[in-house]
């Protein structure tokens, strides 16, 4: 999290946020959070999530765009964690930070069920996972924000400056590779059946399994992007840090894509774009981990000193693989065409 945001967060801000949702600071159970402050609390007798972010990273309009889309998806039958109104009837509450910015609070229904690493995966649940993404993409084709100023940003244009800031001057070869990939992606067609508002972070840490339903949450990264990018990101994290990623992909993708195709039609030719989306996320995550753990040089010793196990495993040999232009996943995606 940006230090400037942490430094502006105070007991008075927490008090003001709690009051907007008819509760108290003592009733907020902190759940951590990477870019925002996240709490669990009681909302009219039901469990709910309270997220507090800041205008330094998201404008109020962008938050409105996120929650407007979430509730449109929920209204269309997608199993997503709906945004909830504050005690004053607002979907986004703004609290002045006293330094020229605003904290932005939003509440969400708590996703029922359990994390997938507790519940486990079955063919029916994998099918439901694909169906959920397919339903979301089908619904977004007809979606327009209630207010035009709420339109979310488009990837990659809106995010290239961030990656340039993270890698420029310290890892120019990887920055150049990232920029070449995004230029190639940006030239792809943007038809109604190929492109729209997507979650862009629909991995297993952002969903719960409730029986055979998959319930998705944390839409903070939603952007206008190609639908195939959503599928690529699901796959990226599904195989990340596995000793046999190709085997995991081969076991997962057929069932997932069959579920997806039951809800949305996507031209199988888009499967060829998955490797580029995988590599851009690979570079993006490499850059974020490098920033998060303040690694001026990515040496083996520096990587082994990373305290977070998942990040440490991901970073081992990562720069060397990227510089050698090794694919994130050595897989024949064209073999999956029949599943779409």
C-alpha positions as CSV (number, residue, x, y, z in Angstrom):
1,X,0.0,0.0,0.0
2,X,1.1,3.5,-0.8
3,X,2.8,5.0,2.3
4,X,1.0,8.3,1.7
5,X,-2.3,6.5,2.1
6,X,-1.2,4.7,5.3
7,X,0.1,7.9,6.8
8,X,-3.2,9.7,6.3
9,X,-5.3,6.9,7.8
10,X,-6.2,7.6,11.4
11,X,-8.5,6.6,14.2
12,X,-10.7,9.6,13.3
13,X,-11.0,8.3,9.7
14,X,-12.0,4.8,11.0
15,X,-14.5,6.4,13.3
16,X,-16.1,8.4,10.5
17,X,-16.1,5.4,8.2
18,X,-17.8,3.2,10.8
19,X,-20.4,5.8,11.5
20,X,-21.4,6.0,7.8
21,X,-22.3,2.3,8.0
22,X,-24.1,2.4,11.3
23,X,-21.4,0.6,13.3
24,X,-18.4,1.3,15.5
25,X,-14.6,0.9,15.1
26,X,-14.7,-1.9,17.7
27,X,-17.1,-3.8,15.6
28,X,-14.8,-3.8,12.5
29,X,-12.7,-6.9,12.2
30,X,-9.5,-6.0,10.2
31,X,-8.8,-8.5,7.4
32,X,-5.6,-6.8,6.1
33,X,-5.5,-5.8,2.5
34,X,-2.8,-5.2,-0.1
35,X,-4.0,-1.9,-1.6
36,X,-6.9,-1.0,0.7
37,X,-8.0,-1.4,4.3
38,X,-10.5,-4.3,4.5
39,X,-12.8,-5.2,7.4
40,X,-15.5,-7.7,8.2
41,X,-18.6,-6.3,10.0
42,X,-22.3,-6.9,10.7
43,X,-24.7,-5.4,8.1
44,X,-28.3,-5.7,9.3
45,X,-27.6,-9.0,10.9
46,X,-25.7,-10.3,7.8
47,X,-21.9,-10.6,7.4
48,X,-20.4,-8.0,5.1
49,X,-17.1,-6.6,3.9
50,X,-16.1,-2.9,4.3
51,X,-13.3,-1.7,2.0
52,X,-11.6,1.7,2.5
53,X,-9.4,3.0,-0.3
54,X,-8.2,6.4,-1.2
55,X,-8.5,8.9,-4.0
56,X,-4.7,8.7,-4.6
57,X,-5.3,5.4,-6.2
58,X,-9.0,5.4,-7.4
59,X,-11.3,8.3,-8.1
60,X,-14.8,8.3,-6.7
61,X,-16.1,7.9,-10.2
62,X,-14.0,4.8,-10.7
63,X,-15.4,3.2,-7.5
64,X,-18.9,4.1,-8.7
65,X,-18.2,2.4,-12.0
66,X,-17.0,-0.7,-10.2
67,X,-20.0,-1.1,-7.9
68,X,-22.5,-0.1,-10.6
69,X,-21.2,-3.0,-12.8
70,X,-21.1,-5.5,-9.9
71,X,-24.8,-4.8,-9.1
72,X,-25.7,-5.0,-12.8
73,X,-24.0,-8.4,-12.9
74,X,-25.8,-9.6,-9.8
75,X,-29.2,-8.4,-11.3
76,X,-28.4,-10.5,-14.4
77,X,-27.9,-13.7,-12.3
78,X,-24.1,-13.7,-11.9
79,X,-23.0,-15.0,-8.5
80,X,-21.0,-12.0,-7.4
81,X,-20.8,-10.3,-4.0
82,X,-23.2,-7.3,-4.4
83,X,-22.3,-3.8,-3.3
84,X,-24.4,-2.5,-0.4
85,X,-25.8,0.9,0.6
86,X,-24.4,2.9,3.5
87,X,-26.7,4.1,6.4
88,X,-27.2,7.2,4.3
89,X,-28.1,5.3,1.2
90,X,-24.8,5.7,-0.7
91,X,-22.8,3.1,-2.6
92,X,-19.6,5.1,-2.1
93,X,-18.9,7.1,1.0
94,X,-16.3,9.9,0.8
95,X,-14.4,11.0,3.9
96,X,-12.1,14.0,3.7
97,X,-8.6,13.1,4.9
98,X,-7.6,16.6,5.9
99,X,-4.7,16.7,3.4
100,X,-6.6,17.4,0.2
101,X,-7.7,13.9,-0.5
102,X,-10.5,11.6,0.3
103,X,-10.9,8.1,1.7
104,X,-13.5,6.1,-0.2
105,X,-15.5,3.5,1.6
106,X,-17.7,0.8,0.0
107,X,-19.5,-2.2,1.5
108,X,-20.1,-5.6,-0.1
109,X,-22.1,-8.6,0.8
110,X,-19.9,-11.3,2.3
111,X,-19.5,-14.1,-0.3
112,X,-21.0,-17.3,1.1
113,X,-19.1,-20.5,1.2
114,X,-15.4,-21.3,1.7
115,X,-12.1,-20.6,-0.1
116,X,-11.4,-23.2,-2.8
117,X,-8.3,-24.5,-1.0
118,X,-10.7,-25.6,1.9
119,X,-13.7,-26.6,-0.2
120,X,-11.8,-28.4,-2.9
121,X,-12.5,-28.5,-6.7
122,X,-14.8,-31.0,-8.4
123,X,-15.9,-31.1,-12.1
124,X,-19.2,-29.4,-11.2
125,X,-17.3,-26.6,-9.5
126,X,-14.9,-26.1,-12.3
127,X,-17.8,-26.0,-14.7
128,X,-19.5,-23.4,-12.5
129,X,-16.3,-21.3,-12.4
130,X,-16.3,-21.2,-16.2
131,X,-20.0,-20.5,-16.4
132,X,-19.7,-17.6,-14.0
133,X,-17.0,-15.9,-16.2
134,X,-19.1,-16.7,-19.3
135,X,-22.2,-15.2,-17.8
136,X,-20.3,-12.0,-16.8
137,X,-19.0,-11.6,-20.3
138,X,-22.4,-12.2,-21.9
139,X,-24.0,-9.6,-19.5
140,X,-21.3,-7.0,-20.0
141,X,-22.0,-6.8,-23.8
142,X,-25.2,-5.0,-23.0
143,X,-23.8,-3.0,-20.0
144,X,-23.3,0.7,-19.9
145,X,-22.6,2.7,-16.7
146,X,-25.5,4.5,-15.2
147,X,-23.4,7.7,-15.4
148,X,-20.9,8.1,-18.3
149,X,-18.3,9.6,-15.9
150,X,-18.2,6.2,-14.1
151,X,-16.7,4.4,-17.1
152,X,-13.7,2.3,-16.0
153,X,-10.3,2.6,-17.5
154,X,-9.0,0.5,-20.4
155,X,-6.1,-1.8,-20.3
156,X,-3.2,-1.6,-21.3
157,X,-3.2,2.2,-22.0
158,X,-4.2,3.3,-18.5
159,X,-1.6,1.1,-16.8
160,X,1.5,1.4,-18.9
161,X,2.8,4.4,-17.0
162,X,2.7,2.4,-13.7
163,X,4.8,-0.4,-15.1
164,X,7.2,2.2,-16.7
165,X,7.5,3.7,-13.2
166,X,8.2,0.4,-11.6
167,X,10.8,-0.9,-14.2
168,X,12.1,2.2,-15.9
169,X,15.8,2.8,-15.1
170,X,16.2,-0.4,-13.1
171,X,15.0,-3.1,-15.6
172,X,14.9,-1.6,-19.1
173,X,15.0,-5.0,-21.0
174,X,11.9,-6.2,-19.3
175,X,10.1,-2.9,-19.6
176,X,10.9,-3.0,-23.4
177,X,9.5,-6.5,-23.6
178,X,6.3,-5.5,-21.8
179,X,5.8,-2.5,-24.0
180,X,6.3,-4.6,-27.2
181,X,3.7,-7.1,-25.9
182,X,1.2,-4.4,-25.0
183,X,1.6,-2.7,-28.4
184,X,0.8,-6.0,-30.1
185,X,-2.2,-6.7,-27.9
186,X,-3.5,-3.1,-28.3
187,X,-3.7,-3.6,-32.1
188,X,-6.1,-6.5,-31.7
189,X,-9.8,-6.0,-32.8
190,X,-12.3,-4.8,-30.2
191,X,-15.6,-6.2,-31.3
192,X,-18.7,-6.4,-29.0
193,X,-18.2,-10.2,-28.8
194,X,-14.5,-10.0,-27.9
195,X,-14.0,-6.9,-25.7
196,X,-15.7,-5.3,-22.7
197,X,-15.6,-4.7,-19.0
198,X,-13.9,-7.7,-17.2
199,X,-12.9,-8.6,-13.7
200,X,-9.2,-9.1,-14.6
201,X,-8.3,-10.7,-11.3
202,X,-10.8,-13.6,-11.0
203,X,-8.3,-16.0,-9.4
204,X,-9.1,-18.4,-6.6
205,X,-8.2,-16.0,-3.8
206,X,-11.1,-13.8,-5.0
207,X,-13.8,-16.4,-4.9
208,X,-15.7,-18.7,-2.5
209,X,-17.3,-22.0,-3.2
210,X,-20.8,-22.4,-1.9
211,X,-22.0,-26.0,-2.6
212,X,-21.4,-26.2,-6.3
213,X,-21.7,-22.4,-6.8
214,X,-18.7,-20.1,-7.3
215,X,-19.1,-16.6,-5.8
216,X,-16.7,-14.0,-7.1
217,X,-15.6,-10.8,-5.2
218,X,-12.9,-8.1,-5.2
219,X,-13.7,-6.3,-8.5
220,X,-11.2,-3.5,-7.7
221,X,-9.1,-4.2,-10.8
222,X,-12.0,-4.3,-13.3
223,X,-11.1,-2.7,-16.6
224,X,-12.1,-2.7,-20.3
225,X,-10.2,-5.4,-21.9
226,X,-10.5,-8.5,-24.1
227,X,-12.6,-11.3,-22.7
228,X,-9.8,-13.8,-23.3
229,X,-7.7,-11.8,-20.8
230,X,-10.0,-12.8,-18.0
231,X,-9.6,-16.4,-19.0
232,X,-5.8,-16.0,-19.2
233,X,-5.6,-14.5,-15.7
234,X,-7.6,-17.3,-14.2
235,X,-5.2,-19.7,-15.8
236,X,-2.1,-17.7,-14.8
237,X,-2.9,-18.1,-11.1
238,X,-4.2,-21.6,-11.4
239,X,-0.8,-22.9,-12.6
240,X,1.4,-20.4,-10.7
241,X,4.2,-22.0,-8.6
242,X,3.1,-25.5,-9.6
243,X,5.8,-28.0,-10.3
244,X,3.9,-29.3,-13.3
245,X,1.9,-26.3,-14.6
246,X,1.2,-27.8,-18.0
247,X,-0.4,-30.9,-16.4
248,X,-2.5,-28.6,-14.2
249,X,-3.6,-26.6,-17.2
250,X,-4.6,-29.7,-19.1
251,X,-6.7,-30.9,-16.3
252,X,-8.4,-27.6,-15.6
253,X,-9.0,-25.9,-19.0
254,X,-11.4,-28.4,-20.7
255,X,-14.0,-28.3,-18.0
256,X,-13.6,-24.6,-17.3
257,X,-14.0,-23.7,-21.0
258,X,-17.0,-26.1,-21.4
259,X,-18.7,-24.2,-18.6
260,X,-17.7,-20.8,-20.1
261,X,-19.1,-21.8,-23.6
262,X,-22.4,-22.7,-22.0
263,X,-22.9,-19.1,-21.1
264,X,-21.0,-17.1,-23.7
265,X,-19.7,-17.6,-27.3
266,X,-16.1,-16.6,-27.8
267,X,-14.3,-17.3,-31.1
268,X,-11.7,-20.1,-30.5
269,X,-9.2,-18.1,-32.4
270,X,-8.7,-15.9,-29.3
271,X,-7.0,-18.8,-27.6
272,X,-3.9,-17.8,-29.5
273,X,-3.7,-14.6,-27.6
274,X,-3.5,-16.3,-24.2
275,X,0.4,-16.5,-24.1
276,X,0.8,-12.7,-24.5
277,X,-1.7,-12.0,-21.7
278,X,0.1,-14.6,-19.5
279,X,3.5,-12.9,-20.1
280,X,2.2,-9.4,-19.5
281,X,0.8,-10.5,-16.2
282,X,4.0,-12.3,-15.4
283,X,6.0,-9.1,-16.0
284,X,3.4,-7.0,-14.1
285,X,3.6,-9.3,-11.1
286,X,7.3,-9.4,-11.2
287,X,7.4,-5.6,-11.1
288,X,4.9,-5.3,-8.2
289,X,6.7,-7.9,-6.1
290,X,10.0,-6.1,-6.8
291,X,8.5,-2.8,-5.6
292,X,6.7,-4.4,-2.6
293,X,9.9,-5.9,-1.2
294,X,12.2,-3.1,-2.3
295,X,14.5,-5.2,-4.5
296,X,17.0,-2.8,-6.2
297,X,18.6,-5.9,-7.7
298,X,17.0,-9.3,-8.2
299,X,19.8,-11.5,-7.1
300,X,19.3,-15.1,-5.8
301,X,20.1,-13.8,-2.3
302,X,17.6,-11.0,-2.5
303,X,14.9,-13.3,-3.7
304,X,15.5,-15.8,-0.9
305,X,15.1,-13.0,1.6
306,X,11.5,-12.3,0.5
307,X,9.4,-13.1,3.6
308,X,6.3,-14.1,1.7
309,X,6.6,-17.7,0.6
310,X,4.4,-17.5,-2.6
311,X,6.2,-14.4,-3.8
312,X,9.6,-15.9,-3.1
313,X,8.8,-19.0,-5.1
314,X,7.4,-17.0,-7.9
315,X,10.5,-14.8,-8.2
316,X,13.0,-17.7,-8.2
317,X,14.6,-17.6,-11.7
318,X,11.8,-15.3,-12.9
319,X,13.9,-12.6,-14.4
320,X,16.1,-15.1,-16.2
321,X,13.1,-16.8,-17.7
322,X,11.6,-13.5,-18.8
323,X,14.9,-12.3,-20.4
324,X,15.2,-15.7,-22.2
325,X,11.6,-15.1,-23.5
326,X,10.5,-18.5,-22.2
327,X,6.7,-18.9,-22.3
328,X,4.9,-18.7,-19.0
329,X,3.2,-21.9,-19.9
330,X,4.4,-24.4,-22.6
331,X,1.0,-25.4,-23.9
332,X,-0.8,-25.9,-27.2
333,X,-3.9,-23.7,-26.7
334,X,-5.1,-24.4,-30.2
335,X,-5.9,-28.0,-29.0
336,X,-8.7,-26.5,-26.9
337,X,-10.7,-25.0,-29.7
338,X,-13.4,-27.6,-29.6
339,X,-14.2,-26.7,-26.0
340,X,-15.2,-23.1,-26.9
